Every structure is written in C-alpha cells, then in structure tokens.
Amino acid sequence: MEKFDADKFHIPGRTNASEDRSRGKDAQGGVVLHVTVKPGLPLGTFRQKIKINLNLDNNSVELPIEGNTVSDVEVAGASWDDDHSLLTLAL
C-alpha cells in the first residue's frame, strides 16, 4: 500500500452523524467521509489508507480506499483489446 498523498485527495469530515450511529448497535458516535480525488493523480490503480484518530481512547483506525484513475479519453468496443491496448479496425 502506497503512502497517502494528501495533496491528491480532499476528505472533509462530518462528526457525530446520528444516522451513522444507528448502523451499529454498540456505536457511540459516527463520522461520514466523502473522499474526492483531485486532478493530477497518476493513471492506473491506487490503494491508499486513511488514518483516523479516535476521540474515545486516543487510538487510530486505518481505512483502506481503492480506485482506478483513467484517462480523459477511453477506448471501448467489441474490437478493443484491453490487455494489449490494441484497437482492430476492419475495412
């Protein structure tokens, strides 16, 4: 897992979300995270960990996030070979 690049992600938090506490019977609090990927992330698959510090016992939790960055232009169709990045054109 690669080092988290905070410049490439925007993660505003909203704490004590009451609707999230109802999801777990023993939950004492909740946080909603919306992760937005900023421009400039290299093309391809990314795997990151977000470290969250907990208020209850000064421990932290690491949450994995995964995604795939694609180009502004993507080729698709019956004659596209994704494994070889090859487009076959027939006349």
C-alpha positions, -999 to +999 in steps of 0.1 A: +000+000+000+015+033-011+019+063+012-012+085+014-008+116-008-030+142+009-025+167-019-044+144-043-075+138-021-100+160-003-117+145+027-139+168+047-154+151+078-187+154+095-187+142+131-214+128+153-237+119+124-268+105+142-278+085+111-245+066+112-248+057+149-280+038+141-260+014+119-242-004+148-259-014+180-229-006+201-219+026+182-212+057+203-206+081+175-202+083+138-183+100+110-192+104+074-163+107+050-166+119+014-134+112-005-129+134-036-099+127-059-083+158-071-068+163-106-032+151-110-034+116-097-014+092-119-033+069-143-039+034-130-050+017-099-044+033-065-046+018-030-043+042+000-050+041+037-067+069+055-057+072+092-085+084+115-077+094+151-104+084+176-115+106+204-125+079+228-092+063+236-066+081+215-063+051+192-064+053+154-080+033+127-067+029+091-094+026+064-083+013+030-095+030-001-090+017-037-098+032-071-087+034-107-078+066-124-085+066-161-076+090-189-099+117-202-102+095-234-111+059-231-114+034-260-140+007-257-159-015-280-160-050-295-127-047-313-108-032-284-082-055-267-077-040-232-050-065-223-028-053-252-042-017-256-050-026-292-078-015-314-085-036-345-100-017-375-116-037-403-121-023-438 
